[in-house]
Amino acid sequence: LIIVPFVPSIVANVVWGAALFSQILIPVRTAFKVLTREAKQALD
């Protein structure tokens, strides 16, 4: 019963953190894929 008031804030922080990391990681991952593809084409 003591933990119950903190649960919504914990859930909200997890969701917010996941959104923040997705904003950072998805562009970095796509840029890395593009750069590795271009590097392979440059070597060929």
C-alpha positions in Angstrom: 0.0 0.0 0.0 2.9 2.3 0.5 4.2 1.8 -3.0 0.9 2.5 -4.7 1.2 6.4 -4.8 4.6 6.1 -6.5 3.5 3.6 -9.2 2.0 6.2 -11.7 5.1 8.4 -11.5 7.4 5.3 -12.0 5.3 4.2 -15.0 5.3 7.8 -16.4 9.0 8.1 -16.0 9.6 4.8 -17.8 7.4 5.8 -20.7 9.1 9.2 -20.9 12.5 7.6 -20.7 11.6 5.1 -23.5 10.3 8.0 -25.7 13.5 10.0 -25.1 15.8 7.0 -25.9 13.8 6.2 -29.0 14.2 9.8 -30.2 18.0 9.4 -29.8 18.6 5.8 -30.7 16.4 5.4 -33.9 18.1 8.3 -35.8 21.5 7.1 -34.7 20.8 3.5 -35.8 19.5 4.6 -39.2 22.4 6.9 -39.7 24.8 4.1 -38.8 23.1 1.8 -41.3 23.4 4.4 -44.0 27.0 5.1 -43.3 28.0 1.5 -43.3 26.1 0.9 -46.6 27.9 3.9 -48.1 31.3 2.7 -46.8 30.7 -0.7 -48.4 29.8 0.9 -51.7 33.0 3.1 -51.5 35.1 0.0 -51.0 33.7 -1.8 -54.0 
